[in-house]
């Protein structure tokens, strides 16, 4: 009688165990998927942070280039005074061109006679990056430079090379080529933007053209610039051109640099 009542118990127990194991397996898949998504998001934010740092560096470079003299094609440097230039001015201009032509790189030279310290002369563009800095006065805010929508992927694309540049054994490897192409396209989703503001005079330690505050203990007066930059990740499929409201991530950073007068 007891044996008859226990018939089918093993089947029921097996079904219960199968159900429990299925639920546990499903829960593990959901947790794993959530962790994977979290890791991807963390990686995207980290990449956007690196891109924002690139924006700060590019902002510093732009100020330094103007301070040292902008790069310009040697043939495009006109005589001061134009057609009305005196013979003395023309001779001085010829001597100047001869003095800088040996330093040409790809036909471009530093136009040292045109160097200057940037001043706040242009109105800032009210992009989402600009609006992300809460400590900025919006009305009538002027900047020395404002550069927008710079593609990070295009900036570093030359360093990718080909798979054979990394490992000769991967030459012609389709999977490696696909991975390389995918990484390039991923990085092209990241843009950087920067703008700089001349914030007036500031003391710094150093001599010559050094901008390091700790180069020595000689104090001088220089011009300070506050540089704002954003690392931006745009929506997938966004074209390389302009984007409008398609930012998925914006990381704002700022720094201060002092240039010698």
Secondary structure as UniProt FT lines:
FT   HELIX           2..5
FT   TURN            6..8
FT   HELIX           9..68
FT   STRAND          71..73
FT   HELIX           74..76
FT   TURN            80..81
FT   HELIX           82..84
FT   HELIX           87..100
FT   HELIX           101..103
FT   TURN            106..107
FT   STRAND          108..110
FT   HELIX           112..114
FT   STRAND          122..123
FT   HELIX           128..131
FT   TURN            134..135
FT   TURN            139..140
FT   STRAND          142..143
FT   STRAND          145..151
FT   HELIX           152..156
FT   HELIX           157..159
FT   HELIX           163..166
FT   HELIX           168..170
FT   TURN            171..172
FT   HELIX           174..187
FT   TURN            188..189
FT   STRAND          190..205
FT   TURN            208..209
FT   TURN            213..214
FT   STRAND          219..234
FT   TURN            236..237
FT   STRAND          247..260
//
